[in-house]
Amino acid sequence: MLNDTFKIKVDEFCDFMRLERSLSPNTIAAYRRDVKGFLEFVSAPGPFGGAAQCNSDLASATAPGRAGDDDLEPVGRLEDIDERYLGYYLSARYANGLNERSQARMISAINAFFKFLENGINPCEKIDAPKQSRHLPDVLSVEEVVAIIESVKTLDFEGKRNRAILEMLYSCGLRVSELVDLRLEDLFFKDGFIRVIGKGNRQRLVPVGEVAIEAVESYISSRWALIQSVKQGRGKSRGKHLAGTEADSKGLVTSGEPKRRRSIVKIVQEADGTLFLNRRGGKLTREMVFTVVKRQVEAAGIQKKVSPHTFRHSFATHLVENGADLRVVQDMLGHSSILTTEIYTHVSSKQWMKDILDHHPIKRK
Protein backbone atom coordinates (compact mmCIF):
# COMPACT_ATOMS: atom_id res chain seq x y z
CA MET A 1 0.00 0.00 0.00
CA LEU A 2 1.19 3.53 -0.78
CA ASN A 3 1.50 6.16 1.90
CA ASP A 4 -0.66 9.28 1.63
CA THR A 5 2.10 11.41 0.10
CA PHE A 6 2.77 8.90 -2.65
CA LYS A 7 -0.95 8.55 -3.40
CA ILE A 8 -1.41 12.32 -3.67
CA LYS A 9 1.57 12.71 -6.00
CA VAL A 10 0.42 9.89 -8.26
CA ASP A 11 -3.06 11.43 -8.47
CA GLU A 12 -1.59 14.86 -9.26
CA PHE A 13 0.64 13.32 -11.92
CA CYS A 14 -2.31 11.61 -13.61
CA ASP A 15 -4.34 14.84 -13.50
CA PHE A 16 -1.42 16.64 -15.12
CA MET A 17 -1.16 14.04 -17.90
CA ARG A 18 -4.88 14.34 -18.54
CA LEU A 19 -5.24 18.13 -18.40
CA GLU A 20 -1.89 19.37 -19.68
CA ARG A 21 -0.76 16.55 -21.94
CA SER A 22 -4.26 15.52 -23.09
CA LEU A 23 -3.38 11.84 -22.95
CA SER A 24 -6.09 9.24 -23.40
CA PRO A 25 -7.70 7.56 -20.37
CA ASN A 26 -6.10 4.24 -21.35
CA THR A 27 -2.60 5.76 -21.51
CA ILE A 28 -3.09 7.49 -18.17
CA ALA A 29 -4.32 4.23 -16.62
CA ALA A 30 -1.16 2.49 -17.88
CA TYR A 31 1.06 5.27 -16.46
CA ARG A 32 -0.72 5.06 -13.12
CA ARG A 33 -0.29 1.29 -13.01
CA ASP A 34 3.43 1.44 -13.81
CA VAL A 35 4.25 4.25 -11.37
CA LYS A 36 2.10 2.81 -8.59
CA GLY A 37 3.69 -0.63 -9.01
CA PHE A 38 7.18 0.81 -8.66
CA LEU A 39 6.31 2.93 -5.62
CA GLU A 40 4.59 0.00 -3.91
CA PHE A 41 7.70 -2.06 -4.52
CA VAL A 42 10.10 0.42 -2.92
CA SER A 43 7.85 1.36 0.00
CA ALA A 44 6.72 -2.08 1.16
CA PRO A 45 7.46 -2.87 4.84
CA GLY A 46 10.26 -5.17 5.91
CA PRO A 47 13.68 -5.69 4.28
CA PHE A 48 13.76 -4.39 0.74
CA GLY A 49 14.38 -7.84 -0.64
CA GLY A 50 11.11 -8.94 0.91
CA ALA A 51 9.15 -5.95 -0.36
CA ALA A 52 8.11 -7.80 -3.47
CA GLN A 53 6.93 -10.81 -1.52
CA CYS A 54 3.58 -9.07 -1.39
CA ASN A 55 3.46 -9.74 -5.12
CA SER A 56 3.64 -13.42 -6.06
CA ASP A 57 4.71 -12.52 -9.60
CA LEU A 58 7.93 -10.99 -8.27
CA ALA A 59 8.65 -13.06 -5.22
CA SER A 60 10.93 -15.61 -6.88
CA ALA A 61 13.03 -12.90 -8.51
CA THR A 62 13.53 -10.62 -5.53
CA ALA A 63 15.40 -12.65 -2.98
CA PRO A 64 17.85 -10.46 -0.99
CA GLY A 65 21.17 -10.11 -2.73
CA ARG A 66 19.95 -11.11 -6.20
CA ALA A 67 20.98 -7.76 -7.64
CA GLY A 68 23.71 -7.10 -5.10
CA ASP A 69 21.53 -4.49 -3.40
CA ASP A 70 20.25 -6.32 -0.35
CA ASP A 71 21.27 -3.29 1.71
CA LEU A 72 18.46 -1.21 0.21
CA GLU A 73 15.77 -0.24 2.68
CA PRO A 74 12.09 0.64 2.08
CA VAL A 75 11.58 4.35 1.47
CA GLY A 76 8.90 6.72 2.66
CA ARG A 77 10.04 9.78 0.73
CA LEU A 78 10.30 10.24 -3.02
CA GLU A 79 13.61 12.06 -2.54
CA ASP A 80 15.22 8.85 -1.25
CA ILE A 81 14.58 6.84 -4.43
CA ASP A 82 17.64 6.53 -6.67
CA GLU A 83 18.66 4.45 -9.68
CA ARG A 84 19.55 1.45 -7.50
CA TYR A 85 15.90 0.94 -6.61
CA LEU A 86 14.78 1.19 -10.22
CA GLY A 87 17.54 -1.14 -11.41
CA TYR A 88 16.61 -3.70 -8.77
CA TYR A 89 12.92 -3.40 -9.63
CA LEU A 90 13.51 -3.82 -13.36
CA SER A 91 15.78 -6.83 -12.75
CA ALA A 92 13.02 -8.44 -10.72
CA ARG A 93 10.39 -7.78 -13.35
CA TYR A 94 12.65 -8.96 -16.18
CA ALA A 95 13.39 -12.20 -14.34
CA ASN A 96 9.65 -12.83 -14.26
CA GLY A 97 9.17 -12.43 -17.99
CA LEU A 98 8.70 -8.69 -18.55
CA ASN A 99 9.60 -8.13 -22.20
CA GLU A 100 11.68 -5.29 -23.64
CA ARG A 101 8.71 -3.30 -24.90
CA SER A 102 7.03 -3.41 -21.50
CA GLN A 103 10.28 -2.45 -19.77
CA ALA A 104 10.67 0.56 -22.06
CA ARG A 105 7.08 1.63 -21.41
CA MET A 106 7.56 1.25 -17.65
CA ILE A 107 10.74 3.33 -17.66
CA SER A 108 9.00 5.98 -19.75
CA ALA A 109 6.13 6.22 -17.24
CA ILE A 110 8.42 6.40 -14.20
CA ASN A 111 10.65 8.94 -15.97
CA ALA A 112 7.63 11.13 -16.76
CA PHE A 113 6.52 10.92 -13.13
CA PHE A 114 9.83 12.08 -11.67
CA LYS A 115 10.15 14.85 -14.26
CA PHE A 116 6.71 16.01 -13.18
CA LEU A 117 7.84 16.19 -9.54
CA GLU A 118 10.64 18.65 -10.46
CA ASN A 119 12.56 17.86 -7.28
CA GLY A 120 15.88 17.25 -9.01
CA ILE A 121 15.82 13.50 -8.31
CA ASN A 122 15.17 11.13 -11.20
CA PRO A 123 16.22 7.47 -10.90
CA CYS A 124 15.76 7.06 -14.67
CA GLU A 125 18.61 9.41 -15.61
CA LYS A 126 21.25 6.68 -15.32
CA ILE A 127 19.06 3.86 -16.61
CA ASP A 128 19.10 3.08 -20.33
CA ALA A 129 15.87 1.83 -21.82
CA PRO A 130 16.32 -1.56 -23.52
CA LYS A 131 16.75 -1.50 -27.27
CA GLN A 132 13.63 -2.82 -28.91
CA SER A 133 13.52 -4.87 -32.05
CA ARG A 134 11.11 -3.47 -34.59
CA HIS A 135 7.82 -5.31 -34.27
CA LEU A 136 6.02 -6.07 -37.52
CA PRO A 137 2.28 -6.24 -36.91
CA ASP A 138 0.15 -9.14 -38.08
CA VAL A 139 -2.04 -8.26 -41.05
CA LEU A 140 -4.94 -9.82 -42.88
CA SER A 141 -5.14 -10.32 -46.61
CA VAL A 142 -7.91 -8.54 -48.49
CA GLU A 143 -9.64 -11.90 -48.92
CA GLU A 144 -9.53 -12.54 -45.17
CA VAL A 145 -10.94 -9.09 -44.40
CA VAL A 146 -13.80 -9.69 -46.83
CA ALA A 147 -14.47 -13.13 -45.35
CA ILE A 148 -14.71 -11.73 -41.81
CA ILE A 149 -17.03 -8.90 -42.83
CA GLU A 150 -19.20 -11.18 -44.96
CA SER A 151 -19.57 -13.60 -42.04
CA VAL A 152 -21.87 -11.12 -40.30
CA LYS A 153 -25.58 -11.86 -40.68
CA THR A 154 -27.40 -8.53 -40.91
CA LEU A 155 -30.84 -9.77 -39.89
CA ASP A 156 -31.24 -7.67 -36.74
CA PHE A 157 -29.87 -4.63 -34.88
CA GLU A 158 -26.73 -6.39 -33.65
CA GLY A 159 -25.91 -7.83 -37.05
CA LYS A 160 -26.25 -4.47 -38.81
CA ARG A 161 -24.21 -2.79 -36.07
CA ASN A 162 -21.44 -5.38 -36.17
CA ARG A 163 -21.24 -5.16 -39.97
CA ALA A 164 -20.94 -1.37 -39.72
CA ILE A 165 -18.25 -1.68 -37.03
CA LEU A 166 -16.07 -3.98 -39.14
CA GLU A 167 -16.55 -1.87 -42.25
CA MET A 168 -15.50 1.29 -40.39
CA LEU A 169 -12.50 -0.37 -38.72
CA TYR A 170 -11.13 -1.41 -42.10
CA SER A 171 -12.38 1.41 -44.33
CA CYS A 172 -11.03 4.16 -42.08
CA GLY A 173 -8.22 2.44 -40.14
CA LEU A 174 -9.67 3.54 -36.80
CA ARG A 175 -8.34 2.77 -33.36
CA VAL A 176 -10.95 1.00 -31.26
CA SER A 177 -11.19 3.99 -28.89
CA GLU A 178 -11.82 6.27 -31.87
CA LEU A 179 -14.53 3.96 -33.13
CA VAL A 180 -16.52 3.80 -29.88
CA ASP A 181 -16.24 7.59 -29.46
CA LEU A 182 -17.70 8.35 -32.90
CA ARG A 183 -20.82 10.51 -32.79
CA LEU A 184 -23.51 11.18 -35.37
CA GLU A 185 -22.23 14.74 -35.71
CA ASP A 186 -18.86 13.33 -36.85
CA LEU A 187 -20.36 11.76 -39.97
CA PHE A 188 -20.18 13.81 -43.17
CA PHE A 189 -21.26 11.13 -45.60
CA LYS A 190 -22.44 13.56 -48.29
CA ASP A 191 -18.86 14.78 -48.52
CA GLY A 192 -17.42 11.28 -48.10
CA PHE A 193 -15.49 11.65 -44.83
CA ILE A 194 -15.75 11.39 -41.05
CA ARG A 195 -14.23 13.45 -38.25
CA VAL A 196 -12.09 11.47 -35.82
CA ILE A 197 -10.85 12.55 -32.38
CA GLY A 198 -7.53 10.75 -31.94
CA LYS A 199 -4.75 10.69 -29.37
CA GLY A 200 -4.12 13.96 -27.60
CA ASN A 201 -7.61 15.13 -28.69
CA ARG A 202 -6.18 15.78 -32.15
CA GLN A 203 -8.88 15.94 -34.82
CA ARG A 204 -8.46 14.58 -38.33
CA LEU A 205 -10.69 14.05 -41.33
CA VAL A 206 -10.73 10.54 -42.77
CA PRO A 207 -12.25 9.53 -46.12
CA VAL A 208 -14.80 6.75 -45.92
CA GLY A 209 -15.78 4.36 -48.72
CA GLU A 210 -19.23 3.85 -50.18
CA VAL A 211 -19.54 0.29 -48.85
CA ALA A 212 -18.84 1.44 -45.30
CA ILE A 213 -21.28 4.34 -45.68
CA GLU A 214 -24.04 1.98 -46.81
CA ALA A 215 -23.37 -0.33 -43.84
CA VAL A 216 -23.50 2.55 -41.34
CA GLU A 217 -26.65 4.05 -42.85
CA SER A 218 -28.36 0.66 -42.70
CA TYR A 219 -27.34 0.35 -39.05
CA ILE A 220 -28.53 3.88 -38.20
CA SER A 221 -32.08 2.94 -39.19
CA SER A 222 -32.02 0.12 -36.64
CA ARG A 223 -30.32 2.42 -34.16
CA TRP A 224 -33.27 4.87 -34.19
CA ALA A 225 -35.72 2.01 -33.71
CA LEU A 226 -33.72 0.83 -30.68
CA ILE A 227 -33.69 4.33 -29.16
CA GLN A 228 -37.46 4.66 -29.54
CA SER A 229 -37.88 1.29 -27.85
CA VAL A 230 -35.64 2.36 -24.95
CA LYS A 231 -37.53 5.65 -24.55
CA GLN A 232 -40.84 3.84 -24.47
CA GLY A 233 -39.42 1.58 -21.78
CA ARG A 234 -38.36 4.71 -19.88
CA GLY A 235 -41.95 6.03 -19.98
CA LYS A 236 -43.33 2.76 -18.67
CA SER A 237 -40.71 2.74 -15.92
CA ARG A 238 -41.65 6.29 -14.96
CA GLY A 239 -45.31 5.29 -14.69
CA LYS A 240 -44.40 2.37 -12.47
CA HIS A 241 -42.28 4.67 -10.34
CA LEU A 242 -45.17 7.13 -9.87
CA ALA A 243 -47.46 4.27 -8.95
CA GLY A 244 -44.83 3.08 -6.52
CA THR A 245 -44.63 6.52 -4.93
CA GLU A 246 -48.38 6.45 -4.32
CA ALA A 247 -48.03 2.98 -2.84
CA ASP A 248 -45.26 4.19 -0.54
CA SER A 249 -47.63 6.74 0.95
CA LYS A 250 -49.87 3.83 1.89
CA GLY A 251 -47.06 1.99 3.57
CA LEU A 252 -46.00 -0.17 0.61
CA VAL A 253 -42.40 -0.04 -0.70
CA THR A 254 -41.31 -0.69 -4.31
CA SER A 255 -37.53 -0.88 -4.17
CA GLY A 256 -35.24 -0.54 -7.17
CA GLU A 257 -37.45 1.63 -9.43
CA PRO A 258 -35.68 4.99 -8.82
CA LYS A 259 -32.33 3.35 -9.50
CA ARG A 260 -33.67 1.74 -12.69
CA ARG A 261 -35.15 5.07 -13.83
CA ARG A 262 -31.80 6.84 -13.35
CA SER A 263 -30.11 4.07 -15.33
CA ILE A 264 -32.52 4.47 -18.25
CA VAL A 265 -32.09 8.27 -18.23
CA LYS A 266 -28.33 7.81 -18.48
CA ILE A 267 -28.71 5.33 -21.35
CA VAL A 268 -30.95 7.70 -23.30
CA GLN A 269 -28.52 10.57 -22.77
CA GLU A 270 -25.68 8.45 -24.17
CA ALA A 271 -27.81 7.42 -27.13
CA ASP A 272 -28.51 11.00 -28.13
CA GLY A 273 -25.20 11.38 -29.96
CA THR A 274 -23.08 8.23 -29.77
CA LEU A 275 -23.00 6.29 -33.05
CA PHE A 276 -22.47 2.72 -31.89
CA LEU A 277 -24.77 1.52 -29.11
CA ASN A 278 -25.24 -1.71 -27.19
CA ARG A 279 -28.53 -3.60 -27.01
CA ARG A 280 -29.69 -1.47 -24.05
CA GLY A 281 -29.08 1.77 -25.94
CA GLY A 282 -25.92 2.72 -24.04
CA LYS A 283 -22.50 3.48 -25.44
CA LEU A 284 -20.65 0.47 -26.80
CA THR A 285 -17.47 -0.44 -24.89
CA ARG A 286 -14.01 -1.26 -26.24
CA GLU A 287 -14.30 -4.74 -24.78
CA MET A 288 -17.49 -5.40 -26.72
CA VAL A 289 -15.78 -4.43 -29.99
CA PHE A 290 -13.03 -6.96 -29.22
CA THR A 291 -15.74 -9.59 -28.62
CA VAL A 292 -17.48 -8.74 -31.90
CA VAL A 293 -14.22 -9.10 -33.84
CA LYS A 294 -13.35 -12.38 -32.12
CA ARG A 295 -16.75 -13.90 -32.89
CA GLN A 296 -16.67 -12.94 -36.56
CA VAL A 297 -13.09 -14.15 -37.01
CA GLU A 298 -14.17 -17.54 -35.68
CA ALA A 299 -17.28 -17.51 -37.87
CA ALA A 300 -15.11 -16.81 -40.93
CA GLY A 301 -12.77 -19.68 -40.05
CA ILE A 302 -9.70 -17.42 -39.87
CA GLN A 303 -6.95 -19.02 -37.76
CA LYS A 304 -4.89 -15.86 -37.16
CA LYS A 305 -4.99 -13.95 -33.89
CA VAL A 306 -7.07 -10.91 -34.83
CA SER A 307 -8.03 -7.83 -32.82
CA PRO A 308 -9.69 -4.55 -33.86
CA HIS A 309 -6.20 -3.10 -34.30
CA THR A 310 -5.42 -5.81 -36.87
CA PHE A 311 -7.94 -4.15 -39.19
CA ARG A 312 -6.06 -0.86 -38.78
CA HIS A 313 -2.74 -2.54 -39.60
CA SER A 314 -4.27 -4.32 -42.58
CA PHE A 315 -5.85 -1.12 -43.87
CA ALA A 316 -2.52 0.73 -43.75
CA THR A 317 -0.56 -2.15 -45.26
CA HIS A 318 -2.97 -2.53 -48.17
CA LEU A 319 -2.76 1.21 -48.87
CA VAL A 320 1.04 1.08 -48.99
CA GLU A 321 1.00 -2.05 -51.15
CA ASN A 322 -1.23 -0.25 -53.63
CA GLY A 323 1.12 2.71 -53.87
CA ALA A 324 -0.39 5.23 -51.45
CA ASP A 325 1.91 8.06 -50.41
CA LEU A 326 3.31 7.49 -46.92
CA ARG A 327 2.36 11.01 -45.82
CA VAL A 328 -1.22 10.37 -46.83
CA VAL A 329 -1.27 7.14 -44.81
CA GLN A 330 0.22 9.03 -41.86
CA ASP A 331 -2.59 11.60 -42.00
CA MET A 332 -5.22 8.87 -42.34
CA LEU A 333 -3.94 6.99 -39.29
CA GLY A 334 -3.32 10.09 -37.18
CA HIS A 335 0.36 9.32 -36.51
CA SER A 336 2.26 12.27 -35.07
CA SER A 337 5.52 10.95 -36.57
CA ILE A 338 6.19 9.55 -40.03
CA LEU A 339 8.56 7.06 -38.38
CA THR A 340 5.56 5.26 -36.91
CA THR A 341 3.95 4.98 -40.33
CA GLU A 342 7.13 3.68 -41.96
CA ILE A 343 6.65 0.31 -40.32
CA TYR A 344 4.04 -0.46 -42.98
CA THR A 345 6.66 -0.18 -45.70
CA HIS A 346 8.52 -2.97 -43.89
CA VAL A 347 5.38 -5.07 -43.70
CA SER A 348 4.82 -4.53 -47.42
CA SER A 349 8.47 -5.34 -48.22
CA LYS A 350 8.25 -8.52 -46.14
CA GLN A 351 5.37 -9.78 -48.29
CA TRP A 352 7.19 -8.64 -51.45
CA MET A 353 10.29 -10.63 -50.48
CA LYS A 354 8.19 -13.70 -49.66
CA ASP A 355 6.54 -13.55 -53.08
CA ILE A 356 9.92 -13.34 -54.80
CA LEU A 357 11.38 -16.27 -52.85
CA ASP A 358 8.25 -18.36 -53.37
CA HIS A 359 8.48 -17.89 -57.13
CA HIS A 360 12.25 -17.87 -57.56
CA PRO A 361 13.21 -20.12 -60.51
CA ILE A 362 15.92 -22.02 -58.61
CA LYS A 363 14.31 -22.19 -55.18
CA ARG A 364 14.67 -25.41 -53.23
CA LYS A 365 11.61 -27.61 -53.66
C-alpha positions in Angstrom: 0.0 0.0 0.0 1.2 3.5 -0.8 1.5 6.2 1.9 -0.7 9.3 1.6 2.1 11.4 0.1 2.8 8.9 -2.7 -0.9 8.5 -3.4 -1.4 12.3 -3.7 1.6 12.7 -6.0 0.4 9.9 -8.3 -3.1 11.4 -8.5 -1.6 14.9 -9.3 0.6 13.3 -11.9 -2.3 11.6 -13.6 -4.3 14.8 -13.5 -1.4 16.6 -15.1 -1.2 14.0 -17.9 -4.9 14.3 -18.5 -5.2 18.1 -18.4 -1.9 19.4 -19.7 -0.8 16.6 -21.9 -4.3 15.5 -23.1 -3.4 11.8 -23.0 -6.1 9.2 -23.4 -7.7 7.6 -20.4 -6.1 4.2 -21.4 -2.6 5.8 -21.5 -3.1 7.5 -18.2 -4.3 4.2 -16.6 -1.2 2.5 -17.9 1.1 5.3 -16.5 -0.7 5.1 -13.1 -0.3 1.3 -13.0 3.4 1.4 -13.8 4.2 4.2 -11.4 2.1 2.8 -8.6 3.7 -0.6 -9.0 7.2 0.8 -8.7 6.3 2.9 -5.6 4.6 0.0 -3.9 7.7 -2.1 -4.5 10.1 0.4 -2.9 7.9 1.4 0.0 6.7 -2.1 1.2 7.5 -2.9 4.8 10.3 -5.2 5.9 13.7 -5.7 4.3 13.8 -4.4 0.7 14.4 -7.8 -0.6 11.1 -8.9 0.9 9.2 -6.0 -0.4 8.1 -7.8 -3.5 6.9 -10.8 -1.5 3.6 -9.1 -1.4 3.5 -9.7 -5.1 3.6 -13.4 -6.1 4.7 -12.5 -9.6 7.9 -11.0 -8.3 8.7 -13.1 -5.2 10.9 -15.6 -6.9 13.0 -12.9 -8.5 13.5 -10.6 -5.5 15.4 -12.7 -3.0 17.9 -10.5 -1.0 21.2 -10.1 -2.7 19.9 -11.1 -6.2 21.0 -7.8 -7.6 23.7 -7.1 -5.1 21.5 -4.5 -3.4 20.3 -6.3 -0.4 21.3 -3.3 1.7 18.5 -1.2 0.2 15.8 -0.2 2.7 12.1 0.6 2.1 11.6 4.3 1.5 8.9 6.7 2.7 10.0 9.8 0.7 10.3 10.2 -3.0 13.6 12.1 -2.5 15.2 8.8 -1.2 14.6 6.8 -4.4 17.6 6.5 -6.7 18.7 4.5 -9.7 19.6 1.4 -7.5 15.9 0.9 -6.6 14.8 1.2 -10.2 17.5 -1.1 -11.4 16.6 -3.7 -8.8 12.9 -3.4 -9.6 13.5 -3.8 -13.4 15.8 -6.8 -12.8 13.0 -8.4 -10.7 10.4 -7.8 -13.4 12.6 -9.0 -16.2 13.4 -12.2 -14.3 9.6 -12.8 -14.3 9.2 -12.4 -18.0 8.7 -8.7 -18.6 9.6 -8.1 -22.2 11.7 -5.3 -23.6 8.7 -3.3 -24.9 7.0 -3.4 -21.5 10.3 -2.5 -19.8 10.7 0.6 -22.1 7.1 1.6 -21.4 7.6 1.2 -17.7 10.7 3.3 -17.7 9.0 6.0 -19.7 6.1 6.2 -17.2 8.4 6.4 -14.2 10.7 8.9 -16.0 7.6 11.1 -16.8 6.5 10.9 -13.1 9.8 12.1 -11.7 10.1 14.8 -14.3 6.7 16.0 -13.2 7.8 16.2 -9.5 10.6 18.7 -10.5 12.6 17.9 -7.3 15.9 17.2 -9.0 15.8 13.5 -8.3 15.2 11.1 -11.2 16.2 7.5 -10.9 15.8 7.1 -14.7 18.6 9.4 -15.6 21.2 6.7 -15.3 19.1 3.9 -16.6 19.1 3.1 -20.3 15.9 1.8 -21.8 16.3 -1.6 -23.5 16.7 -1.5 -27.3 13.6 -2.8 -28.9 13.5 -4.9 -32.1 11.1 -3.5 -34.6 7.8 -5.3 -34.3 6.0 -6.1 -37.5 2.3 -6.2 -36.9 0.1 -9.1 -38.1 -2.0 -8.3 -41.0 -4.9 -9.8 -42.9 -5.1 -10.3 -46.6 -7.9 -8.5 -48.5 -9.6 -11.9 -48.9 -9.5 -12.5 -45.2 -10.9 -9.1 -44.4 -13.8 -9.7 -46.8 -14.5 -13.1 -45.3 -14.7 -11.7 -41.8 -17.0 -8.9 -42.8 -19.2 -11.2 -45.0 -19.6 -13.6 -42.0 -21.9 -11.1 -40.3 -25.6 -11.9 -40.7 -27.4 -8.5 -40.9 -30.8 -9.8 -39.9 -31.2 -7.7 -36.7 -29.9 -4.6 -34.9 -26.7 -6.4 -33.6 -25.9 -7.8 -37.1 -26.3 -4.5 -38.8 -24.2 -2.8 -36.1 -21.4 -5.4 -36.2 -21.2 -5.2 -40.0 -20.9 -1.4 -39.7 -18.2 -1.7 -37.0 -16.1 -4.0 -39.1 -16.5 -1.9 -42.2 -15.5 1.3 -40.4 -12.5 -0.4 -38.7 -11.1 -1.4 -42.1 -12.4 1.4 -44.3 -11.0 4.2 -42.1 -8.2 2.4 -40.1 -9.7 3.5 -36.8 -8.3 2.8 -33.4 -10.9 1.0 -31.3 -11.2 4.0 -28.9 -11.8 6.3 -31.9 -14.5 4.0 -33.1 -16.5 3.8 -29.9 -16.2 7.6 -29.5 -17.7 8.4 -32.9 -20.8 10.5 -32.8 -23.5 11.2 -35.4 -22.2 14.7 -35.7 -18.9 13.3 -36.9 -20.4 11.8 -40.0 -20.2 13.8 -43.2 -21.3 11.1 -45.6 -22.4 13.6 -48.3 -18.9 14.8 -48.5 -17.4 11.3 -48.1 -15.5 11.7 -44.8 -15.8 11.4 -41.1 -14.2 13.4 -38.3 -12.1 11.5 -35.8 -10.8 12.5 -32.4 -7.5 10.8 -31.9 -4.8 10.7 -29.4 -4.1 14.0 -27.6 -7.6 15.1 -28.7 -6.2 15.8 -32.2 -8.9 15.9 -34.8 -8.5 14.6 -38.3 -10.7 14.0 -41.3 -10.7 10.5 -42.8 -12.3 9.5 -46.1 -14.8 6.7 -45.9 -15.8 4.4 -48.7 -19.2 3.8 -50.2 -19.5 0.3 -48.9 -18.8 1.4 -45.3 -21.3 4.3 -45.7 -24.0 2.0 -46.8 -23.4 -0.3 -43.8 -23.5 2.6 -41.3 -26.6 4.1 -42.9 -28.4 0.7 -42.7 -27.3 0.3 -39.0 -28.5 3.9 -38.2 -32.1 2.9 -39.2 -32.0 0.1 -36.6 -30.3 2.4 -34.2 -33.3 4.9 -34.2 -35.7 2.0 -33.7 -33.7 0.8 -30.7 -33.7 4.3 -29.2 -37.5 4.7 -29.5 -37.9 1.3 -27.8 -35.6 2.4 -24.9 -37.5 5.7 -24.6 -40.8 3.8 -24.5 -39.4 1.6 -21.8 -38.4 4.7 -19.9 -41.9 6.0 -20.0 -43.3 2.8 -18.7 -40.7 2.7 -15.9 -41.7 6.3 -15.0 -45.3 5.3 -14.7 -44.4 2.4 -12.5 -42.3 4.7 -10.3 -45.2 7.1 -9.9 -47.5 4.3 -9.0 -44.8 3.1 -6.5 -44.6 6.5 -4.9 -48.4 6.5 -4.3 -48.0 3.0 -2.8 -45.3 4.2 -0.5 -47.6 6.7 0.9 -49.9 3.8 1.9 -47.1 2.0 3.6 -46.0 -0.2 0.6 -42.4 0.0 -0.7 -41.3 -0.7 -4.3 -37.5 -0.9 -4.2 -35.2 -0.5 -7.2 -37.4 1.6 -9.4 -35.7 5.0 -8.8 -32.3 3.3 -9.5 -33.7 1.7 -12.7 -35.2 5.1 -13.8 -31.8 6.8 -13.4 -30.1 4.1 -15.3 -32.5 4.5 -18.2 -32.1 8.3 -18.2 -28.3 7.8 -18.5 -28.7 5.3 -21.4 -31.0 7.7 -23.3 -28.5 10.6 -22.8 -25.7 8.5 -24.2 -27.8 7.4 -27.1 -28.5 11.0 -28.1 -25.2 11.4 -30.0 -23.1 8.2 -29.8 -23.0 6.3 -33.0 -22.5 2.7 -31.9 -24.8 1.5 -29.1 -25.2 -1.7 -27.2 -28.5 -3.6 -27.0 -29.7 -1.5 -24.1 -29.1 1.8 -25.9 -25.9 2.7 -24.0 -22.5 3.5 -25.4 -20.6 0.5 -26.8 -17.5 -0.4 -24.9 -14.0 -1.3 -26.2 -14.3 -4.7 -24.8 -17.5 -5.4 -26.7 -15.8 -4.4 -30.0 -13.0 -7.0 -29.2 -15.7 -9.6 -28.6 -17.5 -8.7 -31.9 -14.2 -9.1 -33.8 -13.3 -12.4 -32.1 -16.8 -13.9 -32.9 -16.7 -12.9 -36.6 -13.1 -14.2 -37.0 -14.2 -17.5 -35.7 -17.3 -17.5 -37.9 -15.1 -16.8 -40.9 -12.8 -19.7 -40.1 -9.7 -17.4 -39.9 -7.0 -19.0 -37.8 -4.9 -15.9 -37.2 -5.0 -14.0 -33.9 -7.1 -10.9 -34.8 -8.0 -7.8 -32.8 -9.7 -4.5 -33.9 -6.2 -3.1 -34.3 -5.4 -5.8 -36.9 -7.9 -4.1 -39.2 -6.1 -0.9 -38.8 -2.7 -2.5 -39.6 -4.3 -4.3 -42.6 -5.8 -1.1 -43.9 -2.5 0.7 -43.8 -0.6 -2.2 -45.3 -3.0 -2.5 -48.2 -2.8 1.2 -48.9 1.0 1.1 -49.0 1.0 -2.1 -51.2 -1.2 -0.3 -53.6 1.1 2.7 -53.9 -0.4 5.2 -51.4 1.9 8.1 -50.4 3.3 7.5 -46.9 2.4 11.0 -45.8 -1.2 10.4 -46.8 -1.3 7.1 -44.8 0.2 9.0 -41.9 -2.6 11.6 -42.0 -5.2 8.9 -42.3 -3.9 7.0 -39.3 -3.3 10.1 -37.2 0.4 9.3 -36.5 2.3 12.3 -35.1 5.5 11.0 -36.6 6.2 9.5 -40.0 8.6 7.1 -38.4 5.6 5.3 -36.9 4.0 5.0 -40.3 7.1 3.7 -42.0 6.6 0.3 -40.3 4.0 -0.5 -43.0 6.7 -0.2 -45.7 8.5 -3.0 -43.9 5.4 -5.1 -43.7 4.8 -4.5 -47.4 8.5 -5.3 -48.2 8.2 -8.5 -46.1 5.4 -9.8 -48.3 7.2 -8.6 -51.4 10.3 -10.6 -50.5 8.2 -13.7 -49.7 6.5 -13.5 -53.1 9.9 -13.3 -54.8 11.4 -16.3 -52.9 8.3 -18.4 -53.4 8.5 -17.9 -57.1 12.2 -17.9 -57.6 13.2 -20.1 -60.5 15.9 -22.0 -58.6 14.3 -22.2 -55.2 14.7 -25.4 -53.2 11.6 -27.6 -53.7 
